[in-house]
Amino acid sequence: MTSLAIQLPDDLGQFVSNSVMSGGYHDADEFFISVLTTFKEQAESPLTDEESAKLTTLRADIQHAVDQADRGEVIQGFDMTAFLAERHIEHAARQTA
């Protein structure tokens, strides 16, 4: 195996430590091997035509929304927190019905 020394910002170092202490990994080496293996698999796995088309559509939709916001075409006084709270209540009611 290759040995590699890295320096992490404090918050990332704490994240690694917490991940190991939670029992998800035996040690920091196992954590990094898992993360890098997942990243490598994603990097080496090209998108299917369907996934690529979905990604293109999502990017276009996001750009459309950004363009609208840049033009000031947004809902005034919209409270996302209240909106989400209402959706959660409705969802909980459907689950118990």
N, C-alpha and C positions, 0 to 999 in steps of 0.2 A: 504494500500500500504506500501511497504517497503521503507524506506529512506536510501540512500546510498551516502556517500560523497567520491568523487574521486579527484585526482590531475591530471592535464593534462599538457603535455609539452606546451609551449607557442604557437607553431604553430598549434597544435590541438585545443587548446582553441580558437584561432582566427578563425579556420575553423568552429567550432561550432557557434561562435558569428556571423560570416558572413552568415552561413546557416539560422540562426534565423532572422537576419536583412533583408535578401533577401525576407522574407515573406514565406519561405518554411515551417517554423515551428512557432508555437505560442511562444514557449520558449525552453530553453535548455532541460528541462524535456521531452517535446514532441519529440525533436530531438533524444535523447538517447533511448526513448521507441521505436521509429520507427526503429532506427538502430539495436537495440537488438532484436526486433521482427523479422526483416528480417534475422538476423544472426541465430536466434533460428530455424526459419522455414527451412533455408538451412541446418543447422546442423542435424535436425531431419528428413529430407527428403532424404532417400537413393537414390543413382543414379539408373536409370533403367539399364537393361543389355546393351541396346544400348548406353546409355550415358557412361557407364563404359568402353565399348569397344572403343568408340571414344577417351576417356581420355587415355586409354592404348596406342592407336595408336599415339596420339599426343605426349605423353611422349617419346615413342620410336623414333619418328621423331625428336624431340628436342634433344634427346641424340645422335642420329646419326649426327646431325649438329654440336653439341658440340665436338664430337669425331673428325669430319673432321677439325674443326677449331683448335683443339689441335694438330693435325698432320700438320697444316700449309696449309691445302687444302682449301684456301679461294681465292676469286677473288682479285687480287692486284689492287689498285688504284680505287676501286669502291666508288663512291660518292652517298650515300643514299639520301642526300638532293636533288641533281640534278635529281636522278632517280624518286623520289616522285614528284618533280616539273613537270617533263615531264608527269607523269601519270595523274596529276591534270589537266594539259593543255589538254591532250587527252580526259579525261573524260568530261571536260567543252565543248570541241568541239562536242562531241557526244550528249550532252544534248541540244545544240543549233541547231543541224542538223535536 
